[in-house]
Amino acid sequence: MKHVFKYFFLATMAFISVACGPDSYEEINTSPVTIVYFKNADDFALTYDPKGTVDQYTRNLAFDLYKQGNWKELEHLFKTYKLNGGWPPANGGYNIVDDVPIVAGQKFDRYSGAVGAYNGTGVPTLGGSFTSPIINGYVYTFTQRALNQPENTYDFYYEIDVLNNLLSFKSQTADIIPWFGQAGNGKQTMWKIPLDVTTGYPKTWNKLAEEGYIKVTIKKSPSGKYNNLVGTVIQ
């Protein structure tokens, strides 16, 4: 009975939040989910509860909110039960499409710091796997990316040009879940970058550039620390 009441209360609050909020609220906090990538609530839970510690009721509720695109209530649920360290489920994406080829001529961008210690000398090592596509010159705004820190905390914003069709791995694309007080609803591409045998970690963008697959161009230093590196090309 306790769980039934709990479900009814949260579901009612979710309905009221969507039905009674202003238009801008709805645009930011709900989105149409047209592709449900996950088979069921347990499959979905693997993205935020790999050890299986979350009860079935909460799993079901989380999956329902995800399928509804009710991001405000989903984030509230995650904060309330301290799920996934506060990060969104499903790698922060919805309308997920898997195994998408990365092809020559595509362009992506990304915010990040340097990998490891960097003192401003030489070319920074840049890593990570999440990017946003630049489509027909359109660059997604910072808030559409729903990152977890303010823009001015990132040392580098850079573009990645794909130079050929020789990459041996693919990507996963998705719309971005609004989270961390950000609007979200941009696009993200998660590169399935293989491990570098010399480090045991996924290859860096520098390594992929060294191997001739991509070109990286530092476009700005949002933090202001490395304005002298704007225009630097890693190829």
Phi, psi and omega in degrees: 000323180299315181291324179297315178297319180298316180296315182299318181297311182291321179296320179296317179297322178297318180296315181297319182299319182283316187289328188256353184283162177292167184301317182297325179297315181296319182297322183280323192254355172227147181213148178288121176262105183260342178237114176262099187291332188267143183293320185198184183297325181288321176297316178297321183296337179298339181280344180227352182218061184296339180270356175071038182266347184273136182290160187296323178302311182294323177300314181296318180296316179300318181292321178298314180296322178297312181295329178283345186070028181267079190289325180298314180288328178294315178295322177299318178299316181295321179291318182298317183258011175054050181271137171058028179063021181089350179282154178289159177283174171056036182056028176077016185234157172222168190053050186284136172235124186261161175054052178267125180296149173255119191239159180303140178096344177287152180227139180226167174217169188196148170255139174190174168261187176278155174277127180075190181288137178216127184250011179094356180265129179078193182271130179290151173272124184246135182221183181120175182226349182263128178226171168243141179283147170256111187248118181053037177084355181279126178252126179293143180290164180299316184291335177291345182272346178051050176280163190266002179228158176298154184302322185284004174267352181268130182285330186224140166238125185219157178255148181236117178259130177274124189266337183204180181257028188264358180299135183271359182235168182242196184221173173234125181255155181195160165279154187263128179291128172299129185199166178056030180074011180258156185292326182061207179066016168277200178241145175228151174234117177264114180281131179270066188288130180285166179289146171272118185297338181279340182242336184082003178245162176304147180301143177279167175297326178299318181294317179295326176291317179300325180279357172091010184273328186221167170234134180247131178235120177284119186264328177196165175242092184305326180286342182084359184287328188231047178299334180293345182264358179298130183097350179296133179248130177250113186209000000 
